[in-house]
Amino acid sequence: MNAKYTTLISIGLFVLLWGSAAIFTKWGLQHSDIIPFLFFRFLIATALILAFCVWKKLPFLPQNTSWKYVALSGLFLISGYTLFYYLSLKLGIAPGLLATILALQPIITFFVTEKTYSQLKLTGLVLSFAGIILLVYHNIFVNQLSLWATFASLFCLFCITTGAMLQRKIAEKPWQILPLQYVLSLIIFLFIIPFQPFHFEMNIGFWIPTLYQGIVISVVAQLIFYRLLQSGNLVNTTSLFYLVPLVTLILDFLVFRTELSPLDYAGIIAILSGVYLVYRKPTTVI
């Protein structure tokens, strides 16, 4: 199989796995509090990534980057993002809506880090934000989504955006970054345990989502994403995140029968249209 088809398979697998994450999270949180779900997820992921490094005799600490910088990146990109992600779902936000809000992350990161802006990309950014406003407005004022769920989703967006901007400056191999970041997350959730409920049900409703998150998302999907970033076969790997909400929305409907209103559809169309404009080749720069 040539490199082109291998890359396409990797892209399809990553989008499918990442898009399914919210569905398994929602399922697991029906049988568990947030902290035990997070703790066991990162316990599984940490054990697997460390075992992989030992088996392959690979270094599992950053070699050319300060461990403090790697830890800070992980604090936002993994610990903060995951905590507020789970909290948003626990507070009642639909997986499809959360995935759509988080799809703004690559746009925000791009416009914060880029020095020049094309009129086309600015139009796309405004259109995407308009779509988010439509989605959030309907869910807050019509479905009466709590303000706490809204704030949690926005903090989740802030954490992944900040973490991504920090992470982009790290050129280490994934196994030199993930062990430290996962151990840090594990320690953080371990310290939170005495102050939060730690109830979970010993059934498949808890363990299947937990194992799926710990193995498939935290290890398999994360390594695929790093591979795509380093392959150089994509013009902009981050654009993959814009396909994730579509997968999540489809799975959300099939599994939980979550219905969307016409305003939701209008918001999604506006976001996707804006993304298309953002990633079109610019003709003028301002």
FENHUFEN-V989681 format. One record per residue. N is the residue number from 1. RES is the residue in one letter. PHI is phi as a letter, one per 20 degrees, with the letter a starting at -180 (NA if undefined). OMEGA is omega as a letter, one per 40 degrees, with the letter a starting at -180 (* if undefined). D_CENTER is the distance of its C-alpha to the mean C-alpha in whole Angstrom. Layout:
n->{N | N}
res->{RES | RES}
phi->{PHI | PHI}
omega->{OMEGA | OMEGA}
d_center->{D_CENTER | D_CENTER}
//
This chain:
n->{1 | 2 | 3 | 4 | 5 | 6 | 7 | 8 | 9 | 10 | 11 | 12 | 13 | 14 | 15 | 16 | 17 | 18 | 19 | 20 | 21 | 22 | 23 | 24 | 25 | 26 | 27 | 28 | 29 | 30 | 31 | 32 | 33 | 34 | 35 | 36 | 37 | 38 | 39 | 40 | 41 | 42 | 43 | 44 | 45 | 46 | 47 | 48 | 49 | 50 | 51 | 52 | 53 | 54 | 55 | 56 | 57 | 58 | 59 | 60 | 61 | 62 | 63 | 64 | 65 | 66 | 67 | 68 | 69 | 70 | 71 | 72 | 73 | 74 | 75 | 76 | 77 | 78 | 79 | 80 | 81 | 82 | 83 | 84 | 85 | 86 | 87 | 88 | 89 | 90 | 91 | 92 | 93 | 94 | 95 | 96 | 97 | 98 | 99 | 100 | 101 | 102 | 103 | 104 | 105 | 106 | 107 | 108 | 109 | 110 | 111 | 112 | 113 | 114 | 115 | 116 | 117 | 118 | 119 | 120 | 121 | 122 | 123 | 124 | 125 | 126 | 127 | 128 | 129 | 130 | 131 | 132 | 133 | 134 | 135 | 136 | 137 | 138 | 139 | 140 | 141 | 142 | 143 | 144 | 145 | 146 | 147 | 148 | 149 | 150 | 151 | 152 | 153 | 154 | 155 | 156 | 157 | 158 | 159 | 160 | 161 | 162 | 163 | 164 | 165 | 166 | 167 | 168 | 169 | 170 | 171 | 172 | 173 | 174 | 175 | 176 | 177 | 178 | 179 | 180 | 181 | 182 | 183 | 184 | 185 | 186 | 187 | 188 | 189 | 190 | 191 | 192 | 193 | 194 | 195 | 196 | 197 | 198 | 199 | 200 | 201 | 202 | 203 | 204 | 205 | 206 | 207 | 208 | 209 | 210 | 211 | 212 | 213 | 214 | 215 | 216 | 217 | 218 | 219 | 220 | 221 | 222 | 223 | 224 | 225 | 226 | 227 | 228 | 229 | 230 | 231 | 232 | 233 | 234 | 235 | 236 | 237 | 238 | 239 | 240 | 241 | 242 | 243 | 244 | 245 | 246 | 247 | 248 | 249 | 250 | 251 | 252 | 253 | 254 | 255 | 256 | 257 | 258 | 259 | 260 | 261 | 262 | 263 | 264 | 265 | 266 | 267 | 268 | 269 | 270 | 271 | 272 | 273 | 274 | 275 | 276 | 277 | 278 | 279 | 280 | 281 | 282 | 283 | 284 | 285 | 286}
res->{M | N | A | K | Y | T | T | L | I | S | I | G | L | F | V | L | L | W | G | S | A | A | I | F | T | K | W | G | L | Q | H | S | D | I | I | P | F | L | F | F | R | F | L | I | A | T | A | L | I | L | A | F | C | V | W | K | K | L | P | F | L | P | Q | N | T | S | W | K | Y | V | A | L | S | G | L | F | L | I | S | G | Y | T | L | F | Y | Y | L | S | L | K | L | G | I | A | P | G | L | L | A | T | I | L | A | L | Q | P | I | I | T | F | F | V | T | E | K | T | Y | S | Q | L | K | L | T | G | L | V | L | S | F | A | G | I | I | L | L | V | Y | H | N | I | F | V | N | Q | L | S | L | W | A | T | F | A | S | L | F | C | L | F | C | I | T | T | G | A | M | L | Q | R | K | I | A | E | K | P | W | Q | I | L | P | L | Q | Y | V | L | S | L | I | I | F | L | F | I | I | P | F | Q | P | F | H | F | E | M | N | I | G | F | W | I | P | T | L | Y | Q | G | I | V | I | S | V | V | A | Q | L | I | F | Y | R | L | L | Q | S | G | N | L | V | N | T | T | S | L | F | Y | L | V | P | L | V | T | L | I | L | D | F | L | V | F | R | T | E | L | S | P | L | D | Y | A | G | I | I | A | I | L | S | G | V | Y | L | V | Y | R | K | P | T | T | V | I}
phi->{NA | f | f | f | f | f | f | f | f | f | f | f | f | f | f | f | f | f | f | e | g | f | f | f | f | f | f | f | f | f | c | b | f | f | f | f | f | f | f | f | g | f | f | f | f | f | f | f | f | f | f | f | f | f | f | e | l | d | f | d | c | f | e | c | c | g | f | f | f | f | f | f | g | f | f | e | f | d | f | f | g | f | f | f | f | f | f | g | f | f | e | o | f | f | g | f | f | f | f | f | f | f | f | f | g | f | f | f | g | f | f | f | e | f | e | c | c | e | f | f | f | f | f | f | f | f | f | f | f | f | f | f | f | f | f | f | g | f | f | e | e | d | e | l | f | f | f | f | f | f | f | f | f | f | f | f | f | f | f | f | f | f | f | f | f | f | f | f | e | d | d | f | f | g | f | e | d | f | g | f | f | f | f | f | f | f | f | g | f | f | f | f | g | f | d | c | g | c | d | b | e | e | b | f | f | e | f | f | f | f | f | f | f | f | e | f | e | f | d | f | f | f | f | f | f | f | f | f | f | e | f | m | e | d | f | b | f | f | f | g | f | f | e | f | g | f | f | f | f | f | f | f | f | f | e | d | l | f | e | d | e | g | f | f | f | f | f | f | f | f | f | f | f | f | f | g | f | f | e | f | f | f | d | c | c | c}
omega->{a | a | a | a | i | i | i | i | i | i | a | a | i | a | i | a | a | i | a | a | a | a | i | i | i | i | a | a | i | a | a | i | a | a | i | i | a | a | a | i | a | i | i | a | a | i | a | a | i | i | i | i | i | a | a | a | a | i | a | i | i | a | a | a | i | i | i | i | i | i | i | i | i | i | i | a | a | a | a | a | a | a | a | i | i | a | i | a | i | a | i | i | i | i | a | i | i | i | i | i | a | i | i | a | i | i | a | i | a | a | i | a | a | a | i | a | i | i | a | a | i | i | i | i | i | i | i | i | i | i | i | i | i | a | a | a | a | a | i | a | i | i | i | i | a | i | i | i | i | i | i | i | i | i | i | i | i | a | a | i | i | i | i | i | i | a | a | i | a | a | a | i | a | a | i | a | a | a | a | a | i | i | i | i | i | i | i | a | i | i | a | a | a | a | a | i | a | i | i | a | i | i | a | i | i | a | i | i | a | i | i | i | a | a | a | a | a | a | a | a | a | i | i | a | i | i | i | i | a | a | a | a | a | i | i | a | a | a | i | a | i | i | a | a | i | i | a | i | i | i | i | i | a | a | a | i | i | a | i | i | i | i | i | i | i | i | i | i | i | a | a | i | i | i | i | i | i | a | i | i | a | i | i | a | i | *}
d_center->{29 | 29 | 26 | 25 | 25 | 23 | 20 | 20 | 20 | 17 | 15 | 16 | 15 | 11 | 11 | 13 | 11 | 7 | 9 | 11 | 8 | 9 | 13 | 13 | 12 | 14 | 17 | 17 | 17 | 20 | 22 | 21 | 20 | 17 | 18 | 20 | 17 | 14 | 18 | 18 | 15 | 15 | 19 | 18 | 16 | 18 | 21 | 20 | 19 | 22 | 24 | 23 | 24 | 27 | 28 | 28 | 29 | 27 | 26 | 23 | 23 | 23 | 26 | 26 | 24 | 24 | 23 | 22 | 20 | 18 | 18 | 17 | 14 | 13 | 14 | 12 | 9 | 9 | 12 | 11 | 8 | 8 | 11 | 11 | 8 | 11 | 14 | 13 | 13 | 16 | 18 | 18 | 15 | 15 | 12 | 13 | 13 | 10 | 8 | 11 | 11 | 7 | 9 | 11 | 9 | 11 | 14 | 14 | 14 | 16 | 19 | 19 | 19 | 22 | 25 | 27 | 26 | 27 | 28 | 26 | 23 | 24 | 25 | 22 | 20 | 22 | 22 | 18 | 19 | 21 | 19 | 17 | 20 | 21 | 19 | 19 | 22 | 23 | 21 | 22 | 26 | 26 | 24 | 25 | 21 | 22 | 21 | 20 | 17 | 17 | 17 | 14 | 11 | 13 | 13 | 9 | 9 | 12 | 10 | 7 | 10 | 13 | 11 | 10 | 14 | 15 | 14 | 15 | 19 | 18 | 20 | 20 | 20 | 17 | 19 | 20 | 17 | 15 | 18 | 19 | 15 | 15 | 19 | 18 | 15 | 18 | 21 | 19 | 18 | 22 | 23 | 22 | 23 | 27 | 26 | 24 | 25 | 24 | 25 | 24 | 26 | 27 | 26 | 24 | 22 | 21 | 21 | 20 | 16 | 16 | 17 | 15 | 12 | 14 | 15 | 13 | 10 | 10 | 13 | 14 | 11 | 10 | 14 | 14 | 11 | 13 | 16 | 15 | 15 | 18 | 20 | 21 | 21 | 19 | 20 | 17 | 14 | 11 | 13 | 11 | 8 | 11 | 12 | 9 | 11 | 14 | 13 | 12 | 15 | 17 | 16 | 16 | 20 | 21 | 20 | 20 | 22 | 20 | 23 | 22 | 24 | 26 | 24 | 21 | 22 | 23 | 20 | 18 | 21 | 21 | 17 | 18 | 21 | 20 | 17 | 20 | 22 | 20 | 20 | 24 | 26 | 28 | 31 | 32 | 31 | 31}
//
